[in-house]
Amino acid sequence: MSQAVKRYPTTLPVPFSKAIRAGNFLLLSGQISMSAAGEVIHGSVTEQTHAIMERIGETLRECGADYKDVIKATIWLSSMDHFAEFNEAYKAYFQDALPVRSTVTAGLALGLDVEIEVQAWIED
């Protein structure tokens, strides 16, 4: 493994890293609405989004980054009917430093309505 690649393992029983830093890029695995203990959090799109963004924030901080360092987000919604509600919750985490973003619809794991994956840039 290259010295420029650092993997951040997850404590959850899943077969992937929660994040990988490759040079200055930090890539986080997609997040669904779960507590820190790995319990699924069902609820409104707003509640799911906040739970996901809190987990993302924890991972970013663990890896030496913050929301301001996020440059790209990919969003999966179970329905575009959730788009406006999602946007209201999501934008609170970025203020004036909004990343570029793609949003698509898909059938999501465990009957949830939101999944978020982010990529960040960390200065040396």
Contacts in CASP RR format, 6 or more apart in sequence:
PFRMAT RR
TARGET T0000
AUTHOR 0000-0000-0000
METHOD contacts of the structure
MODEL  1
MSQAVKRYPTTLPVPFSKAIRAGNFLLLSGQISMSAAGEVIHGSVTEQTH
AIMERIGETLRECGADYKDVIKATIWLSSMDHFAEFNEAYKAYFQDALPV
RSTVTAGLALGLDVEIEVQAWIED
4 22 0 8 1.000
4 23 0 8 1.000
5 20 0 8 1.000
5 21 0 8 1.000
5 22 0 8 1.000
5 23 0 8 1.000
6 20 0 8 1.000
6 21 0 8 1.000
7 17 0 8 1.000
7 19 0 8 1.000
7 20 0 8 1.000
8 17 0 8 1.000
8 18 0 8 1.000
8 19 0 8 1.000
8 20 0 8 1.000
8 21 0 8 1.000
8 59 0 8 1.000
8 62 0 8 1.000
8 63 0 8 1.000
9 17 0 8 1.000
9 18 0 8 1.000
10 16 0 8 1.000
10 17 0 8 1.000
10 18 0 8 1.000
10 29 0 8 1.000
12 18 0 8 1.000
12 34 0 8 1.000
12 38 0 8 1.000
16 29 0 8 1.000
17 29 0 8 1.000
18 28 0 8 1.000
18 29 0 8 1.000
18 59 0 8 1.000
19 26 0 8 1.000
19 27 0 8 1.000
19 28 0 8 1.000
19 29 0 8 1.000
19 59 0 8 1.000
19 62 0 8 1.000
19 63 0 8 1.000
20 26 0 8 1.000
20 27 0 8 1.000
21 27 0 8 1.000
21 63 0 8 1.000
21 122 0 8 1.000
24 121 0 8 1.000
24 122 0 8 1.000
24 123 0 8 1.000
24 124 0 8 1.000
25 119 0 8 1.000
25 120 0 8 1.000
25 121 0 8 1.000
25 122 0 8 1.000
26 60 0 8 1.000
26 63 0 8 1.000
26 65 0 8 1.000
26 69 0 8 1.000
26 119 0 8 1.000
26 120 0 8 1.000
26 121 0 8 1.000
26 122 0 8 1.000
27 119 0 8 1.000
28 56 0 8 1.000
28 59 0 8 1.000
28 60 0 8 1.000
28 117 0 8 1.000
28 118 0 8 1.000
28 119 0 8 1.000
28 120 0 8 1.000
29 117 0 8 1.000
30 74 0 8 1.000
30 115 0 8 1.000
30 116 0 8 1.000
30 117 0 8 1.000
31 52 0 8 1.000
31 55 0 8 1.000
31 56 0 8 1.000
31 115 0 8 1.000
31 116 0 8 1.000
31 117 0 8 1.000
32 40 0 8 1.000
32 48 0 8 1.000
32 52 0 8 1.000
32 108 0 8 1.000
32 109 0 8 1.000
32 110 0 8 1.000
32 112 0 8 1.000
32 114 0 8 1.000
32 115 0 8 1.000
33 40 0 8 1.000
33 41 0 8 1.000
33 42 0 8 1.000
33 43 0 8 1.000
33 47 0 8 1.000
33 48 0 8 1.000
33 49 0 8 1.000
33 51 0 8 1.000
33 52 0 8 1.000
33 112 0 8 1.000
33 114 0 8 1.000
34 40 0 8 1.000
34 41 0 8 1.000
34 51 0 8 1.000
34 55 0 8 1.000
35 41 0 8 1.000
35 51 0 8 1.000
36 55 0 8 1.000
36 58 0 8 1.000
40 110 0 8 1.000
40 112 0 8 1.000
41 47 0 8 1.000
41 48 0 8 1.000
41 51 0 8 1.000
42 48 0 8 1.000
42 111 0 8 1.000
42 112 0 8 1.000
44 85 0 8 1.000
45 77 0 8 1.000
45 82 0 8 1.000
45 85 0 8 1.000
45 86 0 8 1.000
45 89 0 8 1.000
45 113 0 8 1.000
45 114 0 8 1.000
46 85 0 8 1.000
46 86 0 8 1.000
46 88 0 8 1.000
46 89 0 8 1.000
48 112 0 8 1.000
48 113 0 8 1.000
48 114 0 8 1.000
49 86 0 8 1.000
49 89 0 8 1.000
49 90 0 8 1.000
49 114 0 8 1.000
49 116 0 8 1.000
50 89 0 8 1.000
52 114 0 8 1.000
52 115 0 8 1.000
52 116 0 8 1.000
53 89 0 8 1.000
53 90 0 8 1.000
53 93 0 8 1.000
53 116 0 8 1.000
56 67 0 8 1.000
56 116 0 8 1.000
56 118 0 8 1.000
57 66 0 8 1.000
57 67 0 8 1.000
57 93 0 8 1.000
60 66 0 8 1.000
60 67 0 8 1.000
60 69 0 8 1.000
60 70 0 8 1.000
60 118 0 8 1.000
60 120 0 8 1.000
63 120 0 8 1.000
63 122 0 8 1.000
64 122 0 8 1.000
65 120 0 8 1.000
65 122 0 8 1.000
67 93 0 8 1.000
67 94 0 8 1.000
67 97 0 8 1.000
68 94 0 8 1.000
68 97 0 8 1.000
69 120 0 8 1.000
69 121 0 8 1.000
69 122 0 8 1.000
70 94 0 8 1.000
70 97 0 8 1.000
70 99 0 8 1.000
70 118 0 8 1.000
70 119 0 8 1.000
70 120 0 8 1.000
71 99 0 8 1.000
71 100 0 8 1.000
71 119 0 8 1.000
71 120 0 8 1.000
71 121 0 8 1.000
72 99 0 8 1.000
72 100 0 8 1.000
72 101 0 8 1.000
72 118 0 8 1.000
72 119 0 8 1.000
73 99 0 8 1.000
73 100 0 8 1.000
73 101 0 8 1.000
73 102 0 8 1.000
73 116 0 8 1.000
73 117 0 8 1.000
73 118 0 8 1.000
73 119 0 8 1.000
74 101 0 8 1.000
74 102 0 8 1.000
74 103 0 8 1.000
74 104 0 8 1.000
74 116 0 8 1.000
74 117 0 8 1.000
74 118 0 8 1.000
75 86 0 8 1.000
75 90 0 8 1.000
75 101 0 8 1.000
75 102 0 8 1.000
75 103 0 8 1.000
75 104 0 8 1.000
75 114 0 8 1.000
75 115 0 8 1.000
75 116 0 8 1.000
76 103 0 8 1.000
76 104 0 8 1.000
76 105 0 8 1.000
76 106 0 8 1.000
76 107 0 8 1.000
76 108 0 8 1.000
76 114 0 8 1.000
76 115 0 8 1.000
76 116 0 8 1.000
77 83 0 8 1.000
77 86 0 8 1.000
77 103 0 8 1.000
77 104 0 8 1.000
77 105 0 8 1.000
77 106 0 8 1.000
77 113 0 8 1.000
77 114 0 8 1.000
78 105 0 8 1.000
78 106 0 8 1.000
78 107 0 8 1.000
78 108 0 8 1.000
78 111 0 8 1.000
78 112 0 8 1.000
78 113 0 8 1.000
78 114 0 8 1.000
79 105 0 8 1.000
79 113 0 8 1.000
80 105 0 8 1.000
82 113 0 8 1.000
82 114 0 8 1.000
83 103 0 8 1.000
86 114 0 8 1.000
90 116 0 8 1.000
91 98 0 8 1.000
99 118 0 8 1.000
106 115 0 8 1.000
108 114 0 8 1.000
108 115 0 8 1.000
109 115 0 8 1.000
END
